[in-house]
Amino acid sequence: MVTQKKIPQRMCIGCQQMRDKRDLVRIVRTPEGEFLIDLTGKKSGRGAYICHNVDCFTKAVKERRFEKSFKSAMDSKIYEELKTGIFQVNE
């Protein structure tokens, strides 16, 4: 009997849908309070996940879901990195 490895699921903070962990971008607040984009999914700290959809990112920012997830204000440079690097949003 061959068992398949279970794929971890995480919820996108934008659309609130469960997706495979590897299909999401992880933003982490380290124990030192620094915010980072964690592409490996292995850095220690409190994590929040968002899918690669610009609409999810826009909704999460508008409804302050990052702040709610981390229970603190998020560094604005992470928003800029996400906006330009991951989602290629040009305003």
DSSP file (Angstrom, degrees, kcal/mol; ACC not computed):
  #  RESIDUE AA STRUCTURE BP1 BP2  ACC     N-H-->O    O-->H-N    N-H-->O    O-->H-N    TCO  KAPPA ALPHA  PHI   PSI    X-CA   Y-CA   Z-CA
    1    1 A M              0   0    0      0, 0.0     2,-0.5     0, 0.0     0, 0.0   0.000 360.0 360.0 360.0 123.3    0.0    0.0    0.0
    2    2 A V        -     0   0    0      0, 0.0     2,-0.4     0, 0.0     0, 0.0  -0.866 360.0-158.5-101.9 124.8    1.5    3.3   -1.1
    3    3 A T        -     0   0    0     -2,-0.5     2,-0.3     3,-0.0     3,-0.0  -0.853  13.8-131.1-103.6 137.8    0.5    6.4    0.8
    4    4 A Q        -     0   0    0     -2,-0.4     2,-0.2     1,-0.1     3,-0.0  -0.615  28.8-105.7 -84.8 146.2    0.8    9.8   -0.7
    5    5 A K        -     0   0    0     -2,-0.3     2,-0.3     1,-0.1    -1,-0.1  -0.501  37.4-114.6 -70.3 134.0    2.4   12.5    1.3
    6    6 A K        -     0   0    0     -2,-0.2    -1,-0.1     1,-0.1    -3,-0.0  -0.524  23.6-137.8 -72.1 131.3   -0.1   15.0    2.7
    7    7 A I        -     0   0    0     -2,-0.3    -1,-0.1     1,-0.0    -3,-0.0  -0.812  23.7-119.2 -91.9 122.9    0.3   18.5    1.3
    8    8 A P        -     0   0    0      0, 0.0    13,-2.8     0, 0.0     2,-0.4  -0.328  26.3-148.2 -64.2 141.6    0.0   21.2    3.9
    9    9 A Q  E     -A   20   0A   0     11,-0.2     2,-0.3    12,-0.1    11,-0.2  -0.874  16.1-179.2-111.1 142.7   -2.8   23.7    3.4
   10   10 A R  E     -A   19   0A   0      9,-2.6     9,-2.8    -2,-0.4     2,-0.5  -0.956  27.0-115.3-136.3 156.4   -2.8   27.4    4.5
   11   11 A M  E     -A   18   0A   0     -2,-0.3    38,-0.5     7,-0.2     2,-0.3  -0.800  23.1-128.8 -96.9 131.5   -5.4   30.1    4.2
   12   12 A C  B  >  -b   49   0B   0      5,-2.3     4,-1.5    -2,-0.5    38,-0.3  -0.605  10.8-145.5 -72.3 131.7   -4.8   33.1    2.0
   13   13 A I  T  4 S+     0   0    0     36,-2.6    37,-0.1    -2,-0.3    -1,-0.1   0.633  94.9  52.6 -76.2 -11.3   -5.5   36.3    4.1
   14   14 A G  T  4 S+     0   0    0     35,-0.2    -1,-0.1     3,-0.1    36,-0.1   0.948 126.4  14.4 -84.2 -59.8   -6.8   38.0    1.0
   15   15 A C  T  4 S-     0   0    0      2,-0.1    -2,-0.2    44,-0.0     3,-0.1   0.520  92.5-130.8 -97.1  -6.9   -9.5   35.7   -0.4
   16   16 A Q     <  +     0   0    0     -4,-1.5     2,-0.4     1,-0.2    -3,-0.1   0.777  59.3 140.0  62.6  29.2   -9.7   33.5    2.8
   17   17 A Q        -     0   0    0     -5,-0.1    -5,-2.3    -7,-0.0     2,-0.4  -0.817  56.3-118.5-104.6 143.9   -9.4   30.3    0.7
   18   18 A M  E     +A   11   0A   0     -2,-0.4     2,-0.3    -7,-0.2    -7,-0.2  -0.656  44.1 165.3 -79.1 132.4   -7.4   27.2    1.7
   19   19 A R  E     -A   10   0A   0     -9,-2.8    -9,-2.6    -2,-0.4     2,-0.1  -0.915  45.6 -76.0-140.4 165.3   -4.6   26.5   -0.8
   20   20 A D  E >   -A    9   0A   0     -2,-0.3     3,-1.7   -11,-0.2   -11,-0.2  -0.425  43.0-125.6 -62.2 138.3   -1.5   24.4   -0.9
   21   21 A K  G >  S+     0   0    0    -13,-2.8     3,-1.5     1,-0.3    -1,-0.1   0.855 108.6  56.9 -55.4 -39.4    1.3   26.0    1.2
   22   22 A R  G 3  S+     0   0    0    -14,-0.3    -1,-0.3     1,-0.3   -13,-0.1   0.640  99.4  60.9 -72.2 -12.4    3.7   26.0   -1.7
   23   23 A D  G <  S+     0   0    0     -3,-1.7    29,-0.6     2,-0.1    -1,-0.3   0.414  98.6  73.4 -90.0   0.9    1.3   28.0   -3.9
   24   24 A L  E <  S-C   51   0B   0     -3,-1.5     2,-0.5    -4,-0.2    27,-0.2  -0.743  78.0-123.3-115.5 160.3    1.3   30.9   -1.4
   25   25 A V  E     -C   50   0B   0     25,-3.3    25,-2.2    -2,-0.3     2,-0.5  -0.883  27.7-144.9 -99.2 132.8    3.7   33.7   -0.5
   26   26 A R  E     -CD  49  38B   0     12,-0.8    12,-3.1    -2,-0.5     2,-0.5  -0.865  11.1-166.5-103.8 130.6    4.6   33.8    3.2
   27   27 A I  E     -CD  48  37B   0     21,-3.0    21,-2.4    -2,-0.5     2,-0.4  -0.961  17.2-165.4-110.1 131.4    5.3   37.0    5.1
   28   28 A V  E     -CD  47  36B   0      8,-2.7     8,-2.5    -2,-0.5     2,-0.6  -0.927  22.3-150.6-124.6 142.0    6.9   36.5    8.5
   29   29 A R  E     -CD  46  35B   0     17,-2.8    17,-1.9    -2,-0.4     6,-0.2  -0.955  30.0-141.3-105.4 114.3    7.4   38.6   11.6
   30   30 A T    >   -     0   0    0      4,-3.0     3,-2.4    -2,-0.6    15,-0.2  -0.204  26.8-102.0 -70.3 163.8   10.6   37.3   13.2
   31   31 A P  T 3  S+     0   0    0      0, 0.0    -1,-0.1     0, 0.0    14,-0.1   0.754 125.2  59.0 -57.4 -22.8   11.0   37.1   17.0
   32   32 A E  T 3  S-     0   0    0      2,-0.1    -2,-0.0     1,-0.0    13,-0.0   0.529 122.3-107.9 -82.8  -5.8   13.0   40.3   16.7
   33   33 A G  S <  S+     0   0    0     -3,-2.4     2,-0.3     1,-0.3    12,-0.0   0.524  73.0 138.6  93.4   7.1   10.0   42.1   15.2
   34   34 A E        -     0   0    0     40,-0.0    -4,-3.0     1,-0.0     2,-0.4  -0.647  46.6-136.7 -86.9 142.1   11.4   42.3   11.6
   35   35 A F  E     +D   29   0B   0     -2,-0.3     2,-0.3    -6,-0.2    -6,-0.2  -0.854  29.6 170.2-101.6 133.3    9.1   41.6    8.7
   36   36 A L  E     -D   28   0B   0     -8,-2.5    -8,-2.7    -2,-0.4     2,-0.7  -0.959  39.0-118.6-138.3 153.6   10.4   39.5    5.8
   37   37 A I  E     -D   27   0B   0     -2,-0.3     2,-0.9   -10,-0.2   -10,-0.2  -0.874  32.0-157.9 -89.9 119.6    9.1   37.8    2.7
   38   38 A D  E     +D   26   0B   0    -12,-3.1   -12,-0.8    -2,-0.7     3,-0.1  -0.814  22.1 170.3-106.4  94.7    9.8   34.1    3.3
   39   39 A L  S    S+     0   0    0     -2,-0.9    -1,-0.2     1,-0.2   -12,-0.1   0.710  80.3  53.2 -76.4 -20.1    9.9   32.3   -0.1
   40   40 A T  S    S-     0   0    0    -14,-0.1    -1,-0.2     1,-0.0    -2,-0.1   0.766  96.1-139.3 -84.3 -26.2   11.2   29.1    1.6
   41   41 A G  S    S+     0   0    0    -15,-0.1    -2,-0.1    -3,-0.1   -14,-0.0   0.666  78.8  94.9  76.7  16.8    8.5   28.9    4.2
   42   42 A K        +     0   0    0      2,-0.1    -3,-0.0     0, 0.0     2,-0.0   0.468  44.1 116.2-121.0  -4.3   11.0   27.9    6.8
   43   43 A K        -     0   0    0      1,-0.1     2,-0.2   -13,-0.0    -5,-0.1  -0.369  69.4-110.3 -67.9 147.5   12.0   31.1    8.7
   44   44 A S  S    S+     0   0    0    -16,-0.1     2,-0.2    -2,-0.0    -1,-0.1  -0.527  72.7  61.3 -80.6 146.1   11.0   31.2   12.3
   45   45 A G  S    S-     0   0    0     -2,-0.2     2,-0.4   -15,-0.2   -15,-0.2  -0.743  92.3 -36.2 133.1-179.6    8.3   33.6   13.5
   46   46 A R  E     - C   0  29B   0    -17,-1.9   -17,-2.8    -2,-0.2     2,-0.3  -0.622  62.8-159.9 -78.0 127.0    4.7   34.4   13.0
   47   47 A G  E     - C   0  28B   0     -2,-0.4     2,-0.3   -19,-0.2   -19,-0.2  -0.816  17.9-171.0-115.3 151.1    3.6   33.9    9.4
   48   48 A A  E     - C   0  27B   0    -21,-2.4   -21,-3.0    -2,-0.3     2,-0.4  -0.988  17.1-145.5-132.9 144.1    0.8   35.0    7.1
   49   49 A Y  E     +bC  12  26B   0    -38,-0.5   -36,-2.6    -2,-0.3     2,-0.3  -0.865  16.5 177.3-116.6 143.8    0.1   33.7    3.7
   50   50 A I  E     - C   0  25B   0    -25,-2.2   -25,-3.3    -2,-0.4   -38,-0.1  -0.997  26.6-121.4-142.2 141.9   -1.2   35.3    0.5
   51   51 A C  E     - C   0  24B   0     -2,-0.3     2,-0.3   -27,-0.2   -27,-0.2  -0.265  36.0 -99.6 -78.3 171.0   -1.7   33.9   -3.0
   52   52 A H  S    S+     0   0    0    -29,-0.6     2,-0.5     4,-0.1    -1,-0.1   0.040  85.4 117.7 -80.0  28.5   -0.1   35.3   -6.1
   53   53 A N     >  -     0   0    0     -2,-0.3     4,-1.9     1,-0.1     3,-0.2  -0.857  59.5-149.0-103.1 127.9   -3.2   37.2   -7.0
   54   54 A V  H  > S+     0   0    0     -2,-0.5     4,-2.7     1,-0.2     5,-0.2   0.865  99.4  56.7 -62.2 -36.6   -3.1   41.0   -7.2
   55   55 A D  H  > S+     0   0    0      1,-0.2     4,-2.4     2,-0.2    -1,-0.2   0.888 105.9  50.1 -63.8 -38.8   -6.8   41.2   -6.1
   56   56 A C  H  > S+     0   0    0      2,-0.2     4,-2.6    -3,-0.2    -1,-0.2   0.916 111.5  48.7 -63.8 -43.4   -6.0   39.2   -2.9
   57   57 A F  H  X S+     0   0    0     -4,-1.9     4,-2.3     2,-0.2     5,-0.2   0.932 112.0  48.4 -62.1 -46.4   -3.1   41.5   -2.1
   58   58 A T  H  X S+     0   0    0     -4,-2.7     4,-2.6     1,-0.2    -2,-0.2   0.912 113.5  47.1 -61.2 -43.8   -5.2   44.7   -2.7
   59   59 A K  H  X S+     0   0    0     -4,-2.4     4,-2.5     1,-0.2    -1,-0.2   0.903 110.9  51.6 -65.1 -42.1   -8.0   43.3   -0.5
   60   60 A A  H  <>S+     0   0    0     -4,-2.6     5,-2.6     2,-0.2     6,-0.6   0.891 113.8  43.9 -63.3 -40.2   -5.6   42.3    2.3
   61   61 A V  H ><5S+     0   0    0     -4,-2.3     3,-1.2     3,-0.2    -2,-0.2   0.934 113.9  50.0 -69.0 -46.3   -4.0   45.7    2.3
   62   62 A K  H 3<5S+     0   0    0     -4,-2.6    -2,-0.2     1,-0.3    -1,-0.2   0.890 116.3  40.9 -60.6 -41.8   -7.3   47.6    2.2
   63   63 A E  T 3<5S-     0   0    0     -4,-2.5    -1,-0.3    -5,-0.2    -2,-0.2   0.298 108.8-123.3 -93.1   9.7   -8.9   45.6    5.0
   64   64 A R  T <>5 +     0   0    0     -3,-1.2     4,-1.7    -4,-0.1    -3,-0.2   0.843  57.0 152.4  55.1  40.4   -5.7   45.7    7.1
   65   65 A R  H  >< +     0   0    0     -5,-2.6     4,-2.2    -6,-0.2     5,-0.2   0.780  65.7  58.5 -74.2 -27.1   -5.5   41.9    7.3
   66   66 A F  H  > S+     0   0    0     -6,-0.6     4,-2.5     2,-0.2     6,-0.2   0.946 107.7  47.3 -64.1 -46.0   -1.7   41.8    7.6
   67   67 A E  H  >>S+     0   0    0      1,-0.2     4,-1.5     2,-0.2     5,-1.1   0.896 112.7  49.2 -61.9 -40.9   -2.0   43.9   10.7
   68   68 A K  H  <5S+     0   0    0     -4,-1.7    -1,-0.2     2,-0.2    -2,-0.2   0.897 112.0  48.7 -65.9 -39.8   -4.7   41.7   12.1
   69   69 A S  H  <5S+     0   0    0     -4,-2.2    -2,-0.2     1,-0.2    -1,-0.2   0.909 120.7  34.9 -66.7 -42.7   -2.7   38.6   11.5
   70   70 A F  H  <5S-     0   0    0     -4,-2.5    -1,-0.2     2,-0.3    -2,-0.2   0.577  99.3-133.6 -88.5  -9.8    0.5   39.9   13.1
   71   71 A K  T  <5S+     0   0    0     -4,-1.5     2,-0.3    -5,-0.2    -3,-0.2   0.813  80.4  69.3  57.5  31.6   -1.4   41.9   15.8
   72   72 A S  S   <S-     0   0    0     -5,-1.1    -2,-0.3    -6,-0.2    -1,-0.2  -0.967  96.9 -78.8-164.8 163.2    0.9   44.8   15.0
   73   73 A A        -     0   0    0     -2,-0.3     2,-0.3    -3,-0.1     3,-0.0  -0.449  47.3-130.4 -69.3 140.6    1.6   47.3   12.2
   74   74 A M        -     0   0    0     -2,-0.1     2,-0.1     1,-0.1    -7,-0.1  -0.713  26.6 -98.4 -95.9 145.6    3.6   46.0    9.3
   75   75 A D    >>  -     0   0    0     -2,-0.3     3,-1.2     1,-0.1     4,-0.9  -0.375  26.5-136.5 -60.3 130.9    6.6   47.7    7.9
   76   76 A S  H 3> S+     0   0    0      1,-0.3     4,-1.9     2,-0.2    -1,-0.1   0.753  99.9  67.6 -65.9 -24.0    5.7   49.7    4.8
   77   77 A K  H 3> S+     0   0    0      1,-0.2     4,-2.4     2,-0.2    -1,-0.3   0.815  95.9  56.0 -67.3 -27.2    8.8   48.5    2.9
   78   78 A I  H <> S+     0   0    0     -3,-1.2     4,-2.8     2,-0.2     5,-0.2   0.895 104.8  52.2 -68.6 -39.9    7.3   45.0    2.9
   79   79 A Y  H  X S+     0   0    0     -4,-0.9     4,-2.9     1,-0.2    -2,-0.2   0.928 111.5  47.3 -58.5 -43.9    4.2   46.3    1.2
   80   80 A E  H  X S+     0   0    0     -4,-1.9     4,-2.7     2,-0.2     5,-0.4   0.914 111.8  49.4 -65.3 -42.8    6.4   47.9   -1.4
   81   81 A E  H  X>S+     0   0    0     -4,-2.4     4,-2.5     1,-0.2     5,-0.8   0.918 114.8  44.9 -61.6 -43.4    8.5   44.7   -1.9
   82   82 A L  I  X>S+     0   0    0     -4,-2.8     5,-2.5     3,-0.2     4,-0.8   0.929 114.0  49.8 -64.5 -45.0    5.3   42.7   -2.3
   83   83 A K  I  <5S+     0   0    0     -4,-2.9     6,-3.4    -5,-0.2    -2,-0.2   0.914 124.4  26.3 -62.6 -45.5    3.7   45.2   -4.6
   84   84 A T  I  <5S+     0   0    0     -4,-2.7    -2,-0.2     4,-0.2    -3,-0.2   0.874 129.6  36.5 -88.5 -39.4    6.7   45.6   -7.0
   85   85 A G  I  <5S+     0   0    0     -4,-2.5    -3,-0.2    -5,-0.4    -2,-0.1   0.937 128.0  22.8 -83.1 -48.5    8.5   42.2   -6.6
   86   86 A I  I  <<S+     0   0    0     -5,-0.8    -3,-0.2    -4,-0.8    -4,-0.1   0.906 136.1  25.1 -88.3 -45.9    5.8   39.6   -6.2
   87   87 A F  S   <S-     0   0    0     -5,-2.5    -3,-0.2    -6,-0.2    -4,-0.2   0.551  86.2-139.0-102.7  -8.0    2.7   41.1   -7.7
   88   88 A Q        +     0   0    0     -6,-0.4     2,-0.6     1,-0.2    -4,-0.2   0.884  37.8 169.5  49.7  47.0    4.2   43.7  -10.2
   89   89 A V        -     0   0    0     -6,-3.4     2,-0.5    -7,-0.2    -1,-0.2  -0.792  15.2-168.5 -90.1 125.3    1.6   46.3   -9.3
   90   90 A N              0   0    0     -2,-0.6    -6,-0.0     1,-0.1    -7,-0.0  -0.962 360.0 360.0-116.3 119.0    2.5   49.7  -10.8
   91   91 A E              0   0    0     -2,-0.5    -1,-0.1     0, 0.0    -2,-0.0   0.421 360.0 360.0-102.2 360.0    0.5   52.7   -9.5
